[in-house]
Amino acid sequence: MEADRIYNFNPGPATLPLPVLKEAQAEFLNFRGSGESILEISHRAKEYAAMQDEAKADIKTLMGLGDDYEVLFMTGGASTQFALLPLNFATKEKKGAYVLSGSFAEKAFKEADHLGVGVVAASSKDGGYKHIPQQDELQIPKDAAYVHLCYNNTIYGTEYHYIPETNGVPLFADMSSDMLSRPLDFKSFDFIYAGVQKNLGPAGVTLVVAKKSFLETSPEQLPTMFKYETFLKKDSLYNTPPAFNIYMVGKVAHWILTEGGLPEMAKRNKKKADLLYGVIDASDGFYRGHAEPASRSFMNVTFRLPSEELEKKFVGEALAEGLGGVKGHRSVGGMRASIYNAMTYEGVEKLANFMQKFQKANA
């Protein structure tokens, strides 16, 4: 760890791999011999085109996807996708079916509901979003346009550990906070999207990975920039893309490949999560995890302390120890440690040791 850097547990924008940051720093003034920074170069330049193609190829390689899928780079964050999905794919006759497992899943449903094209297939809201709805809880209309999931819930610290059976209904997923963190049968999904600022890059670009057959079917009456077909046909270059952000996503995807791919990420992430959950479970109730054990996230570990005063003290003392971003979301309070791919085991180990020391001093 660099002497002047803290361990960054923020949920997004979040920590990035240090080697990636150093690579970007080294070539910041002269991108691939162009004599220009990536911030200056034209998105029509051959150097930019090669970089974007490489980023797309690495992402599809990591996901094990073929030519029937396409990678798009869009803007507006996952929040814009919440609206674009029902606009492009749902109708009042064939509605999108939403599984509500947290705040962002709920926000996605509200956009479809606002358009009159959304239904709830399952919800864990009544239980405080402490668990992921399981297969036997899902009530998916046979004529649904799609089933929508939020695969990892940053605020509540829950994550899907199974892929739902939808009986032929297309499966859509918001993977903003666990994209490329573990192997999955990505071919089971028809449409995946992710705001990259949690696990893949800096804020400003939204990654879409979807079947071309879906991307080709945008309704003609939609405005140009609301159509997925526009981004498909123009290779995400209909207008000027967020070039630097895409460049960084490509760097992170390549870093994942060189580090051993998704199996290695899964191994590391489980080890980190097991360490923190172990401290919570061994604390005799001093630390209280929010998520039910079977639904615990490998990306966002959420927990409470005995009082809000202790939580405030915890945040301040953690930062003094070089552990930043551990405060929970304002809507639920408590603590949250985001341990994405780029967070090192050493950082998590330091947090675990601090938690044990803090408990001894304050129990």
BELVENJO-V190334 format. One line per field, one symbol per residue. psi: psi as a letter, one per 40 degrees, with the letter a starting at -180 (. if undefined). burial: I if it has 9 or more other C-alpha atoms within 8 Angstrom, else O. Layout:
# BELVENJO-V190334
psi->???
burial->???
This chain:
# BELVENJO-V190334
psi->hideiihheiehiiiihdddddddddeddghfeeeiidediieeidddddddddddddddddefiaeeiihihaieidddddddddddeiiddgihhhhheaddddddddddddeffiihdiieddeffeihhideehghhdeidihhihdhhddefiihfihihefehihihhfdeehfeihigeeehdhhihheedeeaiieihhhhihdddeefhhdeiideehddddddefffdihigddddddddddddddddeeaddddddddddddddddddddeefedhhidiideehiedhhhiiididddddddddddddefgifehiiddeaaihhhfidehiddddddddddddddddee.
burial->OOOOOOIIIIIIIIIIIOOIIOOIOOIIIIIOOOOIIIOOIOIOOOIIIOIIOIIIOIIIOIIOIOOOIIIIIIIIIIIIIIIIIIOIIIIOOIIIIIIIIIIOIIIIIIIIIOOOIIIIIIIIIOOOIIIIIOOOOIOIOOOIIIIIIIIIIIIIIIIIOOOOOIOOIIIIIIIIIIIIIIIOOOOOIIIIIIIIIIIIIIIIIIIIIIIIOIIIIIOOOIOOOOIIIIIIOOOIIOOOIIIOIIIIIIIIIIIIIOOIIIIIIIOIIIIIIOIIIOIIIOIOOIIIIIIIOOIIIIIIIIIIIOOOOIIOOIIOOIIOOIIIIIIIIOOOIIIIIIIIIIIOIOIIIOIIOIIIOIIOOOO
